Amino acid sequence: MVKQGHQKALSILGFIGGDNIRVENFQFQTSLVMIGDELNFSLLLVSEELKNVRLIVDYILHRVLANGKLSKKVFKLRQIELSPGEKNSLLGKHKFKQLSTRTYYPGIHSIELIVNGRSVGKYDFELIERG
């Protein structure tokens, strides 16, 4: 339920609030990634909250399937606490290694950032076949 952003489950675990968290300077190391490589990304979370807030930061990978449709899967990034006005830099990476349980196909994919179950930004990149 936590991965699904269920607000009651998150609040039981102490992840309350986060409505006033902003993302700045989201960057991919490269916006063109080869299947088999990894995608590195960075961002700055800025708290515009009025009190300290515990945050669980996840990302959803929106990926292209063999039939051209999109699928999404939630991955954990970090758990942090921010004070009012505080900024925190985060780094993330996702490996595009072919697995028996997850196959990657070329196309436009997205990383969607989720803070305490709420989307705070979606960013596109292109996944290509290895030459």
N, C-alpha and C positions, 0 to 999 in steps of 0.2 A: 504494500500500500504506500510505503514511503516513496518508492521509485515512480509510482503513479501520481505523486503529488497530492495525496489525500490529506486535506487540511487537518482533520481531527487526529490522524495518526502522527502527523508532523508536530502538532501542538502537544500531544502526550509526551513526545520525546524532547520538548522544549524549544522547538523551532517555530516560534511565533513571530509574526510580523514579516518584514522584508518587502513591504509594498513600496517603500521609498528607497530602493537600492537601484543604482544606475550603473550601466556599463560604459566605460570609456576606453578608447584606444584598443579595441579588439583588433588583433592582427593574426593572420596566418603567416607562418614562415615562408610559405609559397602557396599560391592559389591553384597550382597545377601539381597533382600528386599522382605518382605511378602506383598501380596495384603492386603490392609487395612492400612498399615503402611506408613511412609513417608521416602523419600530419602533425606538426607542432603548432600550437597557438598560444597567444598570450592576451591578457586583458587586465583592466583595472576596475575593481568594484569600488563604488563610492557610496557611502551611507549618507542619506538625507533623512534618516530616522531621528526621532527626538530622544531616544534612549538606546542603550546597548541592545544589540540584537544578535541572536545565534542563527547562523545561516548554514543550510546544507545546499551546496552548489553541485548540480548535475549538468550533464549535457545529453541532448538527444541527437543521435546520428540519424539523419534522414537519408536513406540510401536507395539507389536505383536497383530494382530487381531485374531478372532475366526478361520478364514480360514488359519492362518499361515503367511499371508502377513503382510507387515509393513505399518503403517500409521504414519503420522507426524503431530504434532501440535506445533505452536509457542507460547511461554509464555514469558512474560516480566520479566527481572531480575532487571536492574538498568539503570539510566542515570548518567554519571559521566563526569568530565573533568580531563584530565591528561596533565601535563607539560612534556617537553622532559626529558626522563630518570626517570620519576616518576613511582612508583609502587603503586597499589591499591589492597587490599584484598577484595574479594567478597564472600559472603555466599549465598547459595540458597537452597531451599527445594521444593520438589514436593510430594504431597499427593496422594497415590494410593487408595483412597476411591472409591468404586464402585458407580457410578452415573447413573441415567437413560439416560443421554446423553453421557456417556463415560464409557465403561466396560473394565476392565483390564484382561489380560490373561497371564498365566505364559510363560516365555521364556526369551531370551536375548533381552534387550531393550538398547537404547542409549540416551545419552544427548549430543547434538551438540551445542556448543557455537557459537553465532553469534554476531559480533561487527560491527556496522554500515552496516549491511546487508551482511557481509562476514563471512564465516565459519573460525573459528580459532582453532577448535579441536573437536573431537568426541570421547566419552568415553562410554564403555559398562558396563552394570551391569545385574544381573539376577533377575527377578521377579518370586517369587514362591507362590504356594497356601498356605494358612494358614493351618497348620497341623491338 
